[in-house]
Amino acid sequence: MKSPQAPGAATELAAVVGDAYCLTDPADLRTYESDGLDGLRIRPAIVVLPATTEEVAAAVRVARRYGMPLVPRGSGTGLSGGALPSADCLLVVLSRMTKILSVDLENRRMRVQPGVINLDVSRTIAATGYYYAPDPSSQSVCSIGGNIAENSGGAHCLKYGFTVNHVVAATVVLADGSVVEIGSEAADPVGYDLMAAVVGSEGLVGIVTEAVIRILRVPESTRTFFATFPSTDEAGACVSAIVAAGIVPAAVEMMDALAIEAIVKATGVDWPLDVGAAILMDVDGNHAEVEHTATAAVEIANSQGAIEVRAPANEAERALMWKGRKSAFAAMGRISPNYYVADGVIPRSAIAAVLREIAELGASEGLRVANVFHAGDGNLHPLVLYDVRVPGELERAERVAGNILKLCIRYGGSITGEHGVGADKASYMGDLFADADLETMNYVRCAFDPERAFNPGKVFPTPRLCGDIPGPYRAHPSEVAGTADRG
């Protein structure tokens, strides 16, 4: 059964990508109604799964001829509705583009297609002693293209930075179907840093079809320790004290009691349940440096009231510790039927105070909030636990999550650290930015996509003119009458 919305477009798109990779049957389209934020669902008009840059560009040109908005999608693991389709859109799914195109160990570069899974990059080059640093918790399933769209980080972003620090060049399909090369494989290129505009743009400026990424040598030595504390107050103070001492850990992750309970039930890791919080920390580098910084960090943890500090006995035990942390989101199913993921940033020094207020926000709505997050850079991931079968609980969970974002802003932070704004948090952009800031961001977007055809309805709050709808720009009646202008 073909979609009645754009039969001509479907015929042309099938000629571009092949009948098997142009989906219009409603049963097939249901698969793509949402990303990891499954509370929002919109069925696309057509889904295509191209395999090459040329196919992506041709599909974009077809969609533009038919006036269809375009939404790029990778693995669909995003948590902010960034890959949520818009009404009557063409959804461009890049999951077939999984080739590693080249490996240049001499210059520490790899060229990959956007559908390559994050962890597969490191697996491919592991035997050479290199790896790819950005490591989101979903790295075994999330794609490089999605990481670029959201500027994903991960546990080790404190020392090694986010995706923007590791993607140096890209092939991008623009809104008119043209193909451009931006960035450079050189270490210090001349000219505007257009990669900074593309990475983290959430699909608003173009579709990345190839990316050149930096790879790093595996550190000579890594030391890990796990410390437990009476409460999040002592754990938060410990994180601040470690960084204040001049130590730059590779990763510092923090979990509260609820998170620990879920992780233990899901993975069987041997962590105590009678504690208020725990920290999992890596330090890496050359052997002498690692031994010195690890010893200093453990001393600080003990001075800040740690109940116990333990180090893994071997690599298998260390891997299990990190498996526990990286499984935390999925583990929440062991203690709650549903959860709503928030994502905000605060100063490290405010961790203890903010966690106390988050607990109060949850209690005010009769809900529990579990916390597991990148403590080193203050990137919170509160998980608001609820049961969708209980009338009103989803709405209460959304209210708590929204108030957590406002709390982050009040403490001088941000409404997202790595999950993006998407459709989920667009309404809070006005709380974080002034109108002039939002207008400037729109100007950058329109420099790439004047008609705003890519990923409409995301990131920015309600359009400036009442009556504007997502999709290619349409003049508002007040503009036609001359009583308002587009600016």
GUNU-441306 format. One record per residue (C-alpha): residue number from 1; chain; residue in one letter; x, y, z. Coordinates in steps of 0.001 Angstrom, whole numbers, plus 500000, padded with zeros to 6 digits. Layout:
N
<k=NUM c=A r=A east=X north=Y up=Z>
...
REM end
This chain:
487
<k=1 c=A r=M east=500000 north=500000 up=500000>
<k=2 c=A r=K east=501478 north=503311 up=498886>
<k=3 c=A r=S east=501218 north=506542 up=500834>
<k=4 c=A r=P east=498676 north=508894 up=499203>
<k=5 c=A r=Q east=500678 north=511928 up=500335>
<k=6 c=A r=A east=503434 north=511986 up=497718>
<k=7 c=A r=P east=503049 north=509131 up=495202>
<k=8 c=A r=G east=505093 north=510944 up=492572>
<k=9 c=A r=A east=507923 north=511521 up=495012>
<k=10 c=A r=A east=507846 north=507874 up=496080>
<k=11 c=A r=T east=508237 north=506712 up=492492>
<k=12 c=A r=E east=511226 north=508991 up=491912>
<k=13 c=A r=L east=512835 north=508091 up=495237>
<k=14 c=A r=A east=512476 north=504375 up=494548>
<k=15 c=A r=A east=514369 north=504953 up=491311>
<k=16 c=A r=V east=517178 north=506555 up=493340>
<k=17 c=A r=V east=517623 north=504038 up=496184>
<k=18 c=A r=G east=515805 north=500972 up=494884>
<k=19 c=A r=D east=512312 north=499703 up=495634>
<k=20 c=A r=A east=513483 north=497746 up=498685>
<k=21 c=A r=Y east=514896 north=500881 up=500311>
<k=22 c=A r=C east=512023 north=503281 up=499673>
<k=23 c=A r=L east=509349 north=502617 up=502285>
<k=24 c=A r=T east=505775 north=503890 up=502023>
<k=25 c=A r=D east=503696 north=501092 up=503537>
<k=26 c=A r=P east=502186 north=502346 up=506845>
<k=27 c=A r=A east=503324 north=499166 up=508624>
<k=28 c=A r=D east=506939 north=499829 up=507561>
<k=29 c=A r=L east=506739 north=503514 up=508453>
<k=30 c=A r=R east=505687 north=502757 up=512025>
<k=31 c=A r=T east=509245 north=501598 up=512770>
<k=32 c=A r=Y east=510464 north=505160 up=512245>
<k=33 c=A r=E east=507819 north=507140 up=514147>
<k=34 c=A r=S east=510198 north=508064 up=516974>
<k=35 c=A r=D east=513754 north=507868 up=518196>
<k=36 c=A r=G east=514831 north=506948 up=521744>
<k=37 c=A r=L east=512354 north=509517 up=523089>
<k=38 c=A r=D east=509416 north=507273 up=522289>
<k=39 c=A r=G east=506797 north=509425 up=523991>
<k=40 c=A r=L east=506648 north=511547 up=520826>
<k=41 c=A r=R east=505535 north=509804 up=517634>
<k=42 c=A r=I east=504906 north=511114 up=514118>
<k=43 c=A r=R east=504696 north=508910 up=511043>
<k=44 c=A r=P east=506830 north=510109 up=508093>
<k=45 c=A r=A east=505403 north=510197 up=504592>
<k=46 c=A r=I east=508290 north=508286 up=503036>
<k=47 c=A r=V east=511452 north=506625 up=504372>
<k=48 c=A r=V east=514540 north=506110 up=502220>
<k=49 c=A r=L east=517689 north=504206 up=503130>
<k=50 c=A r=P east=520435 north=505425 up=500783>
<k=51 c=A r=A east=523850 north=503769 up=500555>
<k=52 c=A r=T east=526000 north=506536 up=499040>
<k=53 c=A r=T east=526498 north=510287 up=499085>
<k=54 c=A r=E east=525112 north=510443 up=495549>
<k=55 c=A r=E east=521912 north=508691 up=496601>
<k=56 c=A r=V east=521463 north=511039 up=499570>
<k=57 c=A r=A east=521938 north=514081 up=497333>
<k=58 c=A r=A east=519502 north=512769 up=494720>
<k=59 c=A r=A east=516905 north=512003 up=497404>
<k=60 c=A r=V east=517225 north=515524 up=498791>
<k=61 c=A r=R east=516673 north=517015 up=495333>
<k=62 c=A r=V east=513541 north=514929 up=494818>
<k=63 c=A r=A east=512136 north=515964 up=498197>
<k=64 c=A r=R east=512800 north=519630 up=497486>
<k=65 c=A r=R east=510992 north=519450 up=494134>
<k=66 c=A r=Y east=507941 north=518118 up=495932>
<k=67 c=A r=G east=508190 north=520629 up=498787>
<k=68 c=A r=M east=508796 north=517906 up=501369>
<k=69 c=A r=P east=510712 north=518657 up=504582>
<k=70 c=A r=L east=513649 north=516333 up=505292>
<k=71 c=A r=V east=514647 north=514682 up=508556>
<k=72 c=A r=P east=517981 north=512798 up=508833>
<k=73 c=A r=R east=518161 north=509725 up=511071>
<k=74 c=A r=G east=520983 north=507457 up=512164>
<k=75 c=A r=S east=520519 north=504545 up=514565>
<k=76 c=A r=G east=517552 north=506217 up=516245>
<k=77 c=A r=T east=519071 north=506049 up=519735>
<k=78 c=A r=G east=518794 north=509800 up=520432>
<k=79 c=A r=L east=516955 north=510823 up=523595>
<k=80 c=A r=S east=515645 north=514285 up=522703>
<k=81 c=A r=G east=513408 north=513661 up=519703>
<k=82 c=A r=G east=516065 north=514922 up=517299>
<k=83 c=A r=A east=515147 north=512281 up=514702>
<k=84 c=A r=L east=511392 north=512646 up=515260>
<k=85 c=A r=P east=509757 north=512895 up=511823>
<k=86 c=A r=S east=507691 north=515920 up=510895>
<k=87 c=A r=A east=504349 north=515628 up=509139>
<k=88 c=A r=D east=504642 north=514699 up=505431>
<k=89 c=A r=C east=508445 north=514546 up=505617>
<k=90 c=A r=L east=511015 north=512441 up=503850>
<k=91 c=A r=L east=512982 north=510570 up=506519>
<k=92 c=A r=V east=516540 north=509925 up=505306>
<k=93 c=A r=V east=517849 north=506932 up=507271>
<k=94 c=A r=L east=521623 north=506472 up=507069>
<k=95 c=A r=S east=521881 north=503073 up=508756>
<k=96 c=A r=R east=523021 north=501321 up=505530>
<k=97 c=A r=M east=526031 north=503630 up=505191>
<k=98 c=A r=T east=528357 north=501545 up=507348>
<k=99 c=A r=K east=531648 north=501515 up=505445>
<k=100 c=A r=I east=535000 north=502434 up=506961>
<k=101 c=A r=L east=536463 north=504089 up=503887>
<k=102 c=A r=S east=540091 north=504554 up=504906>
<k=103 c=A r=V east=542476 north=504239 up=507853>
<k=104 c=A r=D east=545527 north=506521 up=508014>
<k=105 c=A r=L east=547529 north=505536 up=511085>
<k=106 c=A r=E east=550446 north=507788 up=510147>
<k=107 c=A r=N east=548262 north=510888 up=510368>
<k=108 c=A r=R east=545857 north=509397 up=512915>
<k=109 c=A r=R east=542783 north=509806 up=510747>
<k=110 c=A r=M east=539913 north=507581 up=509597>
<k=111 c=A r=R east=537242 north=508321 up=506992>
<k=112 c=A r=V east=533897 north=506668 up=507744>
<k=113 c=A r=Q east=530307 north=506718 up=506588>
<k=114 c=A r=P east=527739 north=508048 up=509087>
<k=115 c=A r=G east=526095 north=504695 up=509816>
<k=116 c=A r=V east=529273 north=503214 up=511299>
<k=117 c=A r=I east=528617 north=502243 up=514917>
<k=118 c=A r=N east=530733 north=504189 up=517399>
<k=119 c=A r=L east=532296 north=501176 up=519109>
<k=120 c=A r=D east=533089 north=499507 up=515781>
<k=121 c=A r=V east=535614 north=502258 up=515023>
<k=122 c=A r=S east=537751 north=501275 up=518005>
<k=123 c=A r=R east=537227 north=497573 up=517358>
<k=124 c=A r=T east=538456 north=497954 up=513783>
<k=125 c=A r=I east=541776 north=499508 up=514821>
<k=126 c=A r=A east=542270 north=497896 up=518245>
<k=127 c=A r=A east=545047 north=495606 up=517043>
<k=128 c=A r=T east=547070 north=498617 up=515882>
<k=129 c=A r=G east=547072 north=500235 up=519338>
<k=130 c=A r=Y east=544684 north=503063 up=518375>
<k=131 c=A r=Y east=541126 north=503914 up=519385>
<k=132 c=A r=Y east=538367 north=506522 up=518992>
<k=133 c=A r=A east=537896 north=508547 up=522163>
<k=134 c=A r=P east=534219 north=509708 up=522303>
<k=135 c=A r=D east=532350 north=506928 up=524115>
<k=136 c=A r=P east=528634 north=507556 up=524749>
<k=137 c=A r=S east=527009 north=504936 up=526961>
<k=138 c=A r=S east=525120 north=503777 up=523860>
<k=139 c=A r=Q east=528358 north=503388 up=521886>
<k=140 c=A r=S east=527619 north=499762 up=521008>
<k=141 c=A r=V east=524524 north=500857 up=519048>
<k=142 c=A r=C east=524769 north=504592 up=518277>
<k=143 c=A r=S east=526230 north=505800 up=514997>
<k=144 c=A r=I east=528953 north=508298 up=514133>
<k=145 c=A r=G east=526456 north=510402 up=512175>
<k=146 c=A r=G east=524163 north=510674 up=515169>
<k=147 c=A r=N east=527143 north=511512 up=517393>
<k=148 c=A r=I east=528016 north=514352 up=515018>
<k=149 c=A r=A east=524439 north=515654 up=515017>
<k=150 c=A r=E east=524248 north=515758 up=518815>
<k=151 c=A r=N east=527925 north=516451 up=519602>
<k=152 c=A r=S east=527916 north=513374 up=521824>
<k=153 c=A r=G east=530413 north=513012 up=524629>
<k=154 c=A r=G east=530560 north=510066 up=526966>
<k=155 c=A r=A east=532332 north=509077 up=530139>
<k=156 c=A r=H east=535815 north=510083 up=528937>
<k=157 c=A r=C east=534884 north=513498 up=527540>
<k=158 c=A r=L east=536328 north=515241 up=530617>
<k=159 c=A r=K east=539903 north=514659 up=529427>
<k=160 c=A r=Y east=539428 north=513967 up=525728>
<k=161 c=A r=G east=536581 north=516237 up=524712>
<k=162 c=A r=F east=533381 north=515761 up=522764>
<k=163 c=A r=T east=532697 north=514705 up=519181>
<k=164 c=A r=V east=533485 north=518236 up=517961>
<k=165 c=A r=N east=537085 north=517715 up=519127>
<k=166 c=A r=H east=537467 north=514508 up=517112>
<k=167 c=A r=V east=535694 north=515118 up=513782>
<k=168 c=A r=V east=537933 north=517211 up=511547>
<k=169 c=A r=A east=536237 north=517101 up=508140>
<k=170 c=A r=A east=532999 north=515988 up=506533>
<k=171 c=A r=T east=531149 north=515507 up=503267>
<k=172 c=A r=V east=527786 north=517245 up=503627>
<k=173 c=A r=V east=524664 north=517262 up=501442>
<k=174 c=A r=L east=523003 north=520682 up=501614>
<k=175 c=A r=A east=519312 north=521546 up=501295>
<k=176 c=A r=D east=519486 north=522066 up=497519>
<k=177 c=A r=G east=521056 north=518651 up=497004>
<k=178 c=A r=S east=524545 north=519984 up=496429>
<k=179 c=A r=V east=527532 north=518210 up=497985>
<k=180 c=A r=V east=530261 north=520141 up=499786>
<k=181 c=A r=E east=533471 north=519223 up=501595>
<k=182 c=A r=I east=534125 north=521109 up=504827>
<k=183 c=A r=G east=536910 north=521012 up=507358>
<k=184 c=A r=S east=540334 north=519563 up=506662>
<k=185 c=A r=E east=542418 north=516546 up=507526>
<k=186 c=A r=A east=545231 north=518963 up=508349>
<k=187 c=A r=A east=545947 north=519608 up=512014>
<k=188 c=A r=D east=545511 north=523393 up=511813>
<k=189 c=A r=P east=543491 north=524374 up=508720>
<k=190 c=A r=V east=543137 north=527945 up=507485>
<k=191 c=A r=G east=539718 north=529613 up=507223>
<k=192 c=A r=Y east=536372 north=529537 up=508971>
<k=193 c=A r=D east=535707 north=526587 up=511269>
<k=194 c=A r=L east=532599 north=525331 up=509507>
<k=195 c=A r=M east=532857 north=521987 up=511303>
<k=196 c=A r=A east=531924 north=523829 up=514494>
<k=197 c=A r=A east=528660 north=524844 up=512831>
<k=198 c=A r=V east=527882 north=521320 up=511634>
<k=199 c=A r=V east=528795 north=519251 up=514702>
<k=200 c=A r=G east=525956 north=519598 up=517186>
<k=201 c=A r=S east=523607 north=521198 up=514658>
<k=202 c=A r=E east=521060 north=518375 up=515136>
<k=203 c=A r=G east=520403 north=517894 up=511440>
<k=204 c=A r=L east=519400 north=521522 up=510801>
<k=205 c=A r=V east=522124 north=522474 up=508323>
<k=206 c=A r=G east=522765 north=519386 up=506197>
<k=207 c=A r=I east=523265 north=515640 up=506057>
<k=208 c=A r=V east=526748 north=514307 up=506807>
<k=209 c=A r=T east=527531 north=511407 up=504458>
<k=210 c=A r=E east=531234 north=510949 up=505263>
<k=211 c=A r=A east=533339 north=512049 up=508211>
<k=212 c=A r=V east=537061 north=512210 up=508884>
<k=213 c=A r=I east=537722 north=511446 up=512540>
<k=214 c=A r=R east=540791 north=511690 up=514771>
<k=215 c=A r=I east=542085 north=508509 up=516335>
<k=216 c=A r=L east=544374 north=508319 up=519359>
<k=217 c=A r=R east=547019 north=505972 up=520680>
<k=218 c=A r=V east=545799 north=503727 up=523471>
<k=219 c=A r=P east=547308 north=505109 up=526715>
<k=220 c=A r=E east=550292 north=503253 up=528114>
<k=221 c=A r=S east=548572 north=502731 up=531444>
<k=222 c=A r=T east=545089 north=503118 up=532976>
<k=223 c=A r=R east=544119 north=502956 up=536638>
<k=224 c=A r=T east=540520 north=502663 up=537796>
<k=225 c=A r=F east=539021 north=503019 up=541217>
<k=226 c=A r=F east=535529 north=502772 up=542668>
<k=227 c=A r=A east=534641 north=504719 up=545809>
<k=228 c=A r=T east=531473 north=504742 up=547878>
<k=229 c=A r=F east=530158 north=507578 up=550070>
<k=230 c=A r=P east=527458 north=508143 up=552697>
<k=231 c=A r=S east=525597 north=510563 up=550398>
<k=232 c=A r=T east=525809 north=512566 up=547195>
<k=233 c=A r=D east=527092 north=515506 up=549271>
<k=234 c=A r=E east=530407 north=513794 up=550039>
<k=235 c=A r=A east=530671 north=512300 up=546539>
<k=236 c=A r=G east=530087 north=515679 up=544910>
<k=237 c=A r=A east=532651 north=517339 up=547171>
<k=238 c=A r=C east=535150 north=514601 up=546270>
<k=239 c=A r=V east=534776 north=515263 up=542536>
<k=240 c=A r=S east=535313 north=518990 up=543026>
<k=241 c=A r=A east=538347 north=518384 up=545252>
<k=242 c=A r=I east=539986 north=516021 up=542738>
<k=243 c=A r=V east=539701 north=518502 up=539871>
<k=244 c=A r=A east=540667 north=521435 up=542109>
<k=245 c=A r=A east=543869 north=519558 up=542980>
<k=246 c=A r=G east=544948 north=519785 up=539350>
<k=247 c=A r=I east=544149 north=516177 up=538502>
<k=248 c=A r=V east=542501 north=515687 up=535101>
<k=249 c=A r=P east=540933 north=512219 up=535195>
<k=250 c=A r=A east=540043 north=510469 up=531970>
<k=251 c=A r=A east=536570 north=509938 up=533468>
<k=252 c=A r=V east=534694 north=510576 up=536708>
<k=253 c=A r=E east=531226 north=509030 up=536844>
<k=254 c=A r=M east=528825 north=509360 up=539753>
<k=255 c=A r=M east=525816 north=507232 up=540748>
<k=256 c=A r=D east=523337 north=507667 up=543563>
<k=257 c=A r=A east=521706 north=504904 up=545620>
<k=258 c=A r=L east=518816 north=504302 up=543214>
<k=259 c=A r=A east=521169 north=504030 up=540251>
<k=260 c=A r=I east=523426 north=501615 up=542120>
<k=261 c=A r=E east=520425 north=499444 up=543024>
<k=262 c=A r=A east=519324 north=499218 up=539385>
<k=263 c=A r=I east=522856 north=498520 up=538096>
<k=264 c=A r=V east=523478 north=495736 up=540615>
<k=265 c=A r=K east=520164 north=494062 up=539763>
<k=266 c=A r=A east=520834 north=494259 up=536026>
<k=267 c=A r=T east=524522 north=493353 up=535803>
<k=268 c=A r=G east=525410 north=491526 up=539022>
<k=269 c=A r=V east=528364 north=493808 up=539657>
<k=270 c=A r=D east=529561 north=493522 up=543267>
<k=271 c=A r=W east=528641 north=496996 up=544532>
<k=272 c=A r=P east=527263 north=497662 up=548028>
<k=273 c=A r=L east=523610 north=498693 up=548306>
<k=274 c=A r=D east=523840 north=500377 up=551710>
<k=275 c=A r=V east=525603 north=503528 up=550453>
<k=276 c=A r=G east=524359 north=506933 up=549338>
<k=277 c=A r=A east=526529 north=507400 up=546264>
<k=278 c=A r=A east=529520 north=506044 up=544364>
<k=279 c=A r=I east=532198 north=507350 up=542013>
<k=280 c=A r=L east=533864 north=505387 up=539220>
<k=281 c=A r=M east=537068 north=507046 up=538004>
<k=282 c=A r=D east=539749 north=506409 up=535370>
<k=283 c=A r=V east=543153 north=508058 up=535153>
<k=284 c=A r=D east=545360 north=507279 up=532160>
<k=285 c=A r=G east=548635 north=508289 up=530515>
<k=286 c=A r=N east=552205 north=507154 up=530919>
<k=287 c=A r=H east=552812 north=504742 up=533770>
<k=288 c=A r=A east=554602 north=507131 up=536151>
<k=289 c=A r=E east=551941 north=509819 up=535763>
<k=290 c=A r=V east=549108 north=507356 up=536271>
<k=291 c=A r=E east=550573 north=505909 up=539444>
<k=292 c=A r=H east=551065 north=509393 up=540900>
<k=293 c=A r=T east=547629 north=510789 up=539992>
<k=294 c=A r=A east=545753 north=507638 up=540998>
<k=295 c=A r=T east=547411 north=507638 up=544419>
<k=296 c=A r=A east=546607 north=511334 up=544890>
<k=297 c=A r=A east=542978 north=510850 up=543831>
<k=298 c=A r=V east=542483 north=507959 up=546252>
<k=299 c=A r=E east=543919 north=510050 up=549079>
<k=300 c=A r=I east=541474 north=512843 up=548248>
<k=301 c=A r=A east=538551 north=510385 up=548185>
<k=302 c=A r=N east=539494 north=509128 up=551654>
<k=303 c=A r=S east=539830 north=512682 up=552954>
<k=304 c=A r=Q east=536366 north=513525 up=551637>
<k=305 c=A r=G east=534670 north=510768 up=553633>
<k=306 c=A r=A east=534783 north=507734 up=551354>
<k=307 c=A r=I east=533379 north=504621 up=553006>
<k=308 c=A r=E east=535404 north=502289 up=550794>
<k=309 c=A r=V east=537821 north=502684 up=547905>
<k=310 c=A r=R east=538513 north=499671 up=545760>
<k=311 c=A r=A east=540486 north=498996 up=542585>
<k=312 c=A r=P east=539666 north=496211 up=540127>
<k=313 c=A r=A east=541876 north=493163 up=540523>
<k=314 c=A r=N east=542228 north=492631 up=536773>
<k=315 c=A r=E east=541013 north=493865 up=533389>
<k=316 c=A r=A east=537912 north=491644 up=533504>
<k=317 c=A r=E east=536824 north=493191 up=536789>
<k=318 c=A r=R east=537494 north=496677 up=535434>
<k=319 c=A r=A east=535411 north=495907 up=532336>
<k=320 c=A r=L east=532558 north=494729 up=534565>
<k=321 c=A r=M east=532672 north=497978 up=536555>
<k=322 c=A r=W east=532382 north=500006 up=533352>
<k=323 c=A r=K east=529711 north=497678 up=532015>
<k=324 c=A r=G east=527718 north=498512 up=535135>
<k=325 c=A r=R east=528022 north=502238 up=534514>
<k=326 c=A r=K east=527295 north=502049 up=530791>
<k=327 c=A r=S east=524268 north=499806 up=531409>
<k=328 c=A r=A east=522726 north=502232 up=533882>
<k=329 c=A r=F east=519953 north=503626 up=531662>
<k=330 c=A r=A east=518773 north=500207 up=530537>
<k=331 c=A r=A east=519090 north=498924 up=534105>
<k=332 c=A r=M east=516350 north=501301 up=535265>
<k=333 c=A r=G east=513826 north=498774 up=534015>
<k=334 c=A r=R east=514738 north=496655 up=537059>
<k=335 c=A r=I east=513336 north=499259 up=539457>
<k=336 c=A r=S east=510715 north=501148 up=537432>
<k=337 c=A r=P east=508356 north=500382 up=534528>
<k=338 c=A r=N east=509260 north=503661 up=532798>
<k=339 c=A r=Y east=511703 north=506520 up=533114>
<k=340 c=A r=Y east=512150 north=509964 up=531586>
<k=341 c=A r=V east=515742 north=511022 up=530868>
<k=342 c=A r=A east=516750 north=514608 up=531537>
<k=343 c=A r=D east=520078 north=516057 up=530390>
<k=344 c=A r=G east=521529 north=519246 up=531803>
<k=345 c=A r=V east=524807 north=520817 up=532833>
<k=346 c=A r=I east=525795 north=522548 up=536064>
<k=347 c=A r=P east=529066 north=523751 up=537634>
<k=348 c=A r=R east=530906 north=520909 up=539406>
<k=349 c=A r=S east=530851 north=522863 up=542650>
<k=350 c=A r=A east=527027 north=522803 up=542631>
<k=351 c=A r=I east=526564 north=519035 up=542283>
<k=352 c=A r=A east=525556 north=518369 up=545890>
<k=353 c=A r=A east=523144 north=521318 up=546112>
<k=354 c=A r=V east=521505 north=520555 up=542759>
<k=355 c=A r=L east=521039 north=516856 up=543551>
<k=356 c=A r=R east=519300 north=517816 up=546790>
<k=357 c=A r=E east=516925 north=520087 up=544879>
<k=358 c=A r=I east=516312 north=517416 up=542241>
<k=359 c=A r=A east=515249 north=515016 up=545000>
<k=360 c=A r=E east=512865 north=517669 up=546306>
<k=361 c=A r=L east=511399 north=518222 up=542837>
<k=362 c=A r=G east=510721 north=514497 up=542504>
<k=363 c=A r=A east=509213 north=514230 up=545973>
<k=364 c=A r=S east=506898 north=517163 up=545282>
<k=365 c=A r=E east=505329 north=515102 up=542480>
<k=366 c=A r=G east=505488 north=511788 up=544333>
<k=367 c=A r=L east=508189 north=510411 up=542030>
<k=368 c=A r=R east=511694 north=509005 up=542504>
<k=369 c=A r=V east=514675 north=510364 up=540573>
<k=370 c=A r=A east=517796 north=508263 up=539972>
<k=371 c=A r=N east=521036 north=510036 up=539111>
<k=372 c=A r=V east=523924 north=508636 up=537070>
<k=373 c=A r=F east=526092 north=511144 up=535264>
<k=374 c=A r=H east=529405 north=512572 up=534079>
<k=375 c=A r=A east=530381 north=514269 up=537318>
<k=376 c=A r=G east=533718 north=515556 up=536054>
<k=377 c=A r=D east=532115 north=518087 up=533730>
<k=378 c=A r=G east=528836 north=518500 up=535619>
<k=379 c=A r=N east=526724 north=516803 up=532929>
<k=380 c=A r=L east=523671 north=515475 up=534772>
<k=381 c=A r=H east=521389 north=512685 up=533560>
<k=382 c=A r=P east=518529 north=512557 up=536088>
<k=383 c=A r=L east=516183 north=509651 up=535401>
<k=384 c=A r=V east=512648 north=510457 up=536521>
<k=385 c=A r=L east=510982 north=507126 up=537362>
<k=386 c=A r=Y east=507268 north=506676 up=536691>
<k=387 c=A r=D east=504606 north=504172 up=535635>
<k=388 c=A r=V east=502762 north=505100 up=532456>
<k=389 c=A r=R east=499869 north=502871 up=533529>
<k=390 c=A r=V east=499116 north=505225 up=536414>
<k=391 c=A r=P east=497002 north=508137 up=535163>
<k=392 c=A r=G east=498886 north=511407 up=535376>
<k=393 c=A r=E east=502324 north=509985 up=536177>
<k=394 c=A r=L east=503797 north=510650 up=532722>
<k=395 c=A r=E east=502692 north=514278 up=532919>
<k=396 c=A r=R east=504182 north=514586 up=536409>
<k=397 c=A r=A east=507454 north=513061 up=535185>
<k=398 c=A r=E east=507618 north=515535 up=532293>
<k=399 c=A r=R east=506978 north=518374 up=534729>
<k=400 c=A r=V east=509803 north=517224 up=537006>
<k=401 c=A r=A east=512185 north=516906 up=534039>
<k=402 c=A r=G east=511289 north=520413 up=532871>
<k=403 c=A r=N east=511837 north=521860 up=536305>
<k=404 c=A r=I east=515238 north=520134 up=536469>
<k=405 c=A r=L east=516260 north=521959 up=533296>
<k=406 c=A r=K east=515175 north=525266 up=534795>
<k=407 c=A r=L east=517167 north=524366 up=537904>
<k=408 c=A r=C east=520275 north=523829 up=535781>
<k=409 c=A r=I east=519804 north=527254 up=534185>
<k=410 c=A r=R east=519361 north=528869 up=537591>
<k=411 c=A r=Y east=522720 north=527450 up=538708>
<k=412 c=A r=G east=524448 north=528857 up=535643>
<k=413 c=A r=G east=524329 north=525723 up=533521>
<k=414 c=A r=S east=522657 north=524550 up=530334>
<k=415 c=A r=I east=519641 north=522498 up=529223>
<k=416 c=A r=T east=521779 north=519909 up=527439>
<k=417 c=A r=G east=525254 north=518487 up=527659>
<k=418 c=A r=E east=525201 north=515807 up=524960>
<k=419 c=A r=H east=521659 north=514585 up=524251>
<k=420 c=A r=G east=520711 north=517626 up=522202>
<k=421 c=A r=V east=517664 north=519888 up=522306>
<k=422 c=A r=G east=515590 north=518247 up=519580>
<k=423 c=A r=A east=511837 north=518417 up=519971>
<k=424 c=A r=D east=511922 north=517617 up=523677>
<k=425 c=A r=K east=513633 north=520727 up=525034>
<k=426 c=A r=A east=512981 north=523364 up=522373>
<k=427 c=A r=S east=510465 north=525134 up=524596>
<k=428 c=A r=Y east=513212 north=525804 up=527170>
<k=429 c=A r=M east=515579 north=527529 up=524756>
<k=430 c=A r=G east=513924 north=530852 up=525530>
<k=431 c=A r=D east=514757 north=530384 up=529214>
<k=432 c=A r=L east=518436 north=529932 up=528379>
<k=433 c=A r=F east=518924 north=532383 up=525501>
<k=434 c=A r=A east=517748 north=535903 up=524731>
<k=435 c=A r=D east=515749 north=536596 up=521575>
<k=436 c=A r=A east=518829 north=538137 up=519945>
<k=437 c=A r=D east=520788 north=534944 up=520603>
<k=438 c=A r=L east=518094 north=532773 up=519050>
<k=439 c=A r=E east=517860 north=535060 up=516023>
<k=440 c=A r=T east=521618 north=534817 up=515496>
<k=441 c=A r=M east=521456 north=531029 up=515667>
<k=442 c=A r=N east=518661 north=531118 up=513079>
<k=443 c=A r=Y east=520797 north=533264 up=510782>
<k=444 c=A r=V east=523543 north=530620 up=510905>
<k=445 c=A r=R east=521015 north=527912 up=510126>
<k=446 c=A r=C east=519530 north=529874 up=507224>
<k=447 c=A r=A east=522986 north=530444 up=505751>
<k=448 c=A r=F east=523037 north=526685 up=505104>
<k=449 c=A r=D east=519300 north=526086 up=504606>
<k=450 c=A r=P east=517405 north=529299 up=503698>
<k=451 c=A r=E east=513998 north=527590 up=503571>
<k=452 c=A r=R east=514519 north=525635 up=506771>
<k=453 c=A r=A east=513686 north=522366 up=505052>
<k=454 c=A r=F east=515988 north=520236 up=507222>
<k=455 c=A r=N east=514592 north=518883 up=510490>
<k=456 c=A r=P east=511841 north=521497 up=510993>
<k=457 c=A r=G east=510346 north=521997 up=514431>
<k=458 c=A r=K east=513537 north=521087 up=516302>
<k=459 c=A r=V east=515825 north=523052 up=518652>
<k=460 c=A r=F east=514145 north=526439 up=518276>
<k=461 c=A r=P east=511049 north=527357 up=520299>
<k=462 c=A r=T east=507715 north=528400 up=518791>
<k=463 c=A r=P east=508322 north=530183 up=515474>
<k=464 c=A r=R east=508593 north=533934 up=515643>
<k=465 c=A r=L east=505348 north=534509 up=513724>
<k=466 c=A r=C east=502199 north=532823 up=515016>
<k=467 c=A r=G east=500904 north=530494 up=512342>
<k=468 c=A r=D east=504321 north=529384 up=511076>
<k=469 c=A r=I east=504408 north=525628 up=510707>
<k=470 c=A r=P east=507338 north=523233 up=510469>
<k=471 c=A r=G east=508688 north=522605 up=507000>
<k=472 c=A r=P east=509895 north=524783 up=504140>
<k=473 c=A r=Y east=509326 north=528449 up=504836>
<k=474 c=A r=R east=505863 north=529764 up=503951>
<k=475 c=A r=A east=505047 north=533448 up=504126>
<k=476 c=A r=H east=502776 north=534308 up=507035>
<k=477 c=A r=P east=499562 north=536186 up=506122>
<k=478 c=A r=S east=500802 north=539210 up=508061>
<k=479 c=A r=E east=503917 north=539287 up=505859>
<k=480 c=A r=V east=501821 north=539115 up=502709>
<k=481 c=A r=A east=499683 north=541998 up=504021>
<k=482 c=A r=G east=502816 north=544013 up=504794>
<k=483 c=A r=T east=502088 north=544321 up=508530>
<k=484 c=A r=A east=505078 north=542208 up=509635>
<k=485 c=A r=D east=508391 north=541059 up=508261>
<k=486 c=A r=R east=510219 north=537764 up=508411>
<k=487 c=A r=G east=513047 north=539043 up=510650>
REM end
